[in-house]
């Protein structure tokens, strides 16, 4: 297995940066997936994943699948992840594959796809110039094909893992194997800076408004995003922390590619939260947290 697409190296900031720029961030709910209780905290002992998945279906509960619209004064609209493709609403196997479609009960209306929500907000989907992928798992990359004119930014380690990955690892290569403008960040480079407790960071536009921070563990090349609002910052943890209790209690989720790296990334997130107590923190799949979010952060 492999992919035909080869990303270019991310070597410099994308265009559109403005000194002192701040952004507006709008959370987008692209659907929900039913998950077992162990999704958030894996059971102890051997065969944790099979035992976690075998919980009675009556105990499973809906988990949000988000994407985020970021409005930048110079770069225009950008996305963090793409959420679920519109086809998932009527034919989930077409995007997710037969295995995932059978394993998970996914709830989605076609109107929840990111392009449909953008149009409802008066944003032309083709105007999206950049998409930051926290990682390439199927619930984040399902909608990649809807943005052929955007530059996609991903960690090199994530691309390499996903390009050879299978659905059992959370990857569906046909979702992202498109000849788009992919840029891969080499987080192993010694030229990268640290930022606010995070060991490796990239200033996406060169103006400090959108910083990508390397938080591997959930997947091989997971990255989170720190955004500068008018008077505070906003951290999108992605799946480096499914919910706030992961940060507070260090819970290990059911699915984790590397437990050691996951815990190290979680400690960096915790250090950031402690250092930046007024920051808004939005976790990747937090049902309670999602219900409490504002429509827009600016």
Residue pairs with C-beta under 8 A, 6 or more apart in sequence:
1 164
1 166
1 173
2 163
2 164
2 173
3 163
3 173
3 176
3 177
4 177
4 179
5 176
5 177
5 178
5 179
5 180
5 182
6 182
7 152
7 154
7 156
7 159
7 182
7 183
7 184
8 181
8 182
8 183
8 184
9 156
9 183
9 184
9 186
10 153
10 183
10 184
10 185
10 186
10 202
12 206
13 203
13 204
13 205
13 206
13 207
14 75
14 129
14 130
14 151
14 153
14 204
14 205
15 75
15 205
16 72
16 74
16 75
16 76
16 129
16 205
17 74
17 75
17 205
17 206
17 207
17 209
18 72
18 73
18 74
18 207
18 209
19 207
20 207
21 72
21 73
21 74
21 205
21 207
21 208
21 209
21 228
22 73
22 209
22 228
22 229
22 230
22 298
23 70
23 71
23 72
23 73
23 209
23 210
23 227
23 228
23 229
23 298
24 70
24 71
24 229
24 296
24 297
24 298
25 68
25 69
25 70
25 71
25 227
25 229
25 234
25 296
25 297
25 298
26 68
26 69
26 70
26 71
26 121
26 295
26 296
26 297
27 66
27 68
27 282
27 290
27 293
27 295
28 66
28 67
28 68
28 69
28 83
28 114
28 117
29 64
29 65
29 66
29 112
29 290
30 65
30 66
30 67
30 83
30 84
30 108
30 112
30 113
30 114
30 117
30 143
31 65
31 83
31 84
31 88
31 89
31 106
31 107
31 108
31 109
31 112
32 62
32 63
32 64
32 65
32 106
32 107
32 108
33 62
33 63
33 65
33 104
33 105
33 106
33 107
33 139
34 57
34 60
34 61
34 62
34 63
34 104
34 105
34 106
34 107
35 60
35 61
35 62
35 63
35 104
35 285
36 52
36 53
36 55
36 59
36 60
36 254
37 52
37 55
37 59
37 60
37 61
38 48
38 51
38 52
38 53
38 55
38 254
39 52
39 63
39 242
39 253
39 254
39 255
39 285
40 242
40 243
40 245
40 246
40 251
40 253
40 254
41 251
41 252
41 253
41 254
42 48
42 49
42 52
42 252
42 253
42 254
42 256
43 51
43 52
45 51
48 254
49 254
49 255
52 254
53 103
53 254
60 105
61 287
62 107
62 287
63 285
63 287
64 285
64 286
64 287
64 290
65 83
65 84
65 139
65 285
66 81
66 83
66 282
66 284
66 285
66 290
67 79
67 80
67 81
67 82
67 83
67 114
67 140
67 143
68 79
68 80
68 81
68 236
68 282
69 77
69 78
69 79
69 114
69 117
69 118
69 121
69 123
70 77
70 78
70 79
70 80
70 210
70 227
71 77
71 78
72 78
72 205
72 209
72 210
74 205
74 207
75 129
75 130
75 205
76 127
76 128
76 129
77 118
77 123
77 127
77 128
77 129
78 128
78 129
78 130
78 131
78 132
78 210
79 114
79 128
79 130
79 131
79 132
79 147
79 150
80 131
80 132
80 134
80 225
80 236
80 238
81 131
81 132
81 133
81 134
81 140
81 141
81 238
82 114
82 131
82 133
82 140
82 141
82 142
82 143
82 144
82 146
82 147
83 112
83 113
83 114
83 139
83 140
83 142
83 143
84 95
84 106
84 108
84 112
84 113
84 139
84 142
84 143
85 95
85 113
85 142
85 143
85 145
85 146
85 175
86 110
86 113
86 115
86 116
86 143
86 146
87 94
87 95
88 94
88 95
88 96
88 106
88 108
88 142
89 108
89 109
89 110
89 112
89 113
90 110
92 100
92 101
92 106
92 108
93 100
93 101
95 138
95 142
95 172
95 175
96 106
96 138
96 142
96 172
97 138
97 167
97 172
99 167
99 168
100 138
100 167
100 172
110 116
111 117
111 120
113 143
113 146
114 125
114 143
114 146
115 125
115 143
115 146
118 124
118 125
118 128
119 125
125 146
125 147
126 149
128 147
128 149
128 150
129 149
129 150
129 151
130 150
130 151
130 152
130 153
130 204
131 144
131 147
131 150
131 151
131 152
131 153
132 152
132 153
132 204
132 210
132 212
132 223
132 225
133 140
133 141
133 144
133 152
133 153
133 154
133 158
133 176
134 140
134 222
134 223
134 224
134 225
134 236
134 238
134 239
134 284
135 154
135 155
135 158
135 162
135 218
135 219
135 221
135 222
135 223
135 238
135 239
136 154
136 158
136 159
136 162
136 171
136 175
136 176
136 219
137 170
137 171
137 219
137 239
138 167
138 170
138 171
138 172
138 175
140 238
140 239
141 162
141 172
141 175
141 176
142 172
142 175
144 152
144 175
144 176
144 178
144 180
145 175
145 178
147 180
148 178
148 180
150 180
150 181
151 180
151 181
151 182
151 183
152 176
152 180
152 181
152 182
152 183
153 183
153 185
153 204
153 212
154 182
154 183
154 184
154 185
154 221
154 223
155 184
155 185
155 187
155 214
155 216
155 221
155 222
155 223
156 184
156 185
156 186
156 187
156 188
156 221
157 187
157 188
157 216
157 220
157 221
158 219
158 220
158 221
158 222
158 223
159 182
159 184
159 221
160 220
160 221
161 169
161 171
161 219
161 220
161 221
161 257
162 171
162 173
162 176
162 219
163 173
163 177
165 171
165 173
169 257
170 219
170 255
185 202
185 212
185 223
187 200
187 214
187 216
187 221
187 223
192 200
192 201
192 202
193 200
193 201
193 203
194 200
194 201
195 201
195 211
195 213
195 226
196 226
196 272
196 275
196 276
197 268
197 271
197 272
197 275
198 213
198 214
198 215
198 224
198 226
198 268
198 272
199 214
199 268
200 213
200 214
201 211
201 212
201 213
201 214
201 226
202 211
202 212
203 210
203 211
204 210
204 211
204 212
208 228
209 227
209 228
210 225
210 226
210 227
210 228
211 225
211 226
211 227
212 223
212 224
212 225
213 223
213 224
213 225
213 226
213 268
214 221
214 222
214 223
214 265
215 222
215 223
215 224
215 237
215 238
215 240
215 265
215 268
215 269
216 222
216 257
216 258
216 261
216 262
216 265
217 240
217 256
217 257
217 258
217 259
217 260
217 261
217 262
217 263
217 264
217 265
217 266
218 238
218 239
218 240
218 253
218 255
218 256
218 257
218 262
218 265
219 239
219 257
220 257
220 258
222 238
222 239
222 240
222 265
223 238
224 235
224 236
224 237
224 238
224 240
224 265
224 269
225 235
225 236
225 238
226 233
226 234
226 235
226 236
226 272
227 233
227 234
227 235
227 236
229 280
229 297
229 298
230 298
232 278
232 279
232 280
233 276
233 278
233 279
233 280
234 279
234 280
234 281
234 282
234 297
235 269
235 272
235 273
235 276
235 279
235 280
235 281
235 282
236 282
237 247
237 269
237 281
237 282
237 283
237 284
238 284
239 253
239 284
239 285
240 262
240 265
240 266
240 269
240 284
241 247
241 266
241 269
241 283
241 284
242 253
242 283
242 284
242 285
242 286
243 283
243 284
243 285
243 286
243 287
243 288
243 289
244 281
244 283
244 286
244 289
245 251
246 253
246 266
246 283
247 266
247 269
247 270
247 273
247 281
247 283
250 263
250 266
252 259
252 262
252 263
256 262
272 279
273 279
273 281
280 297
282 289
282 293
283 289
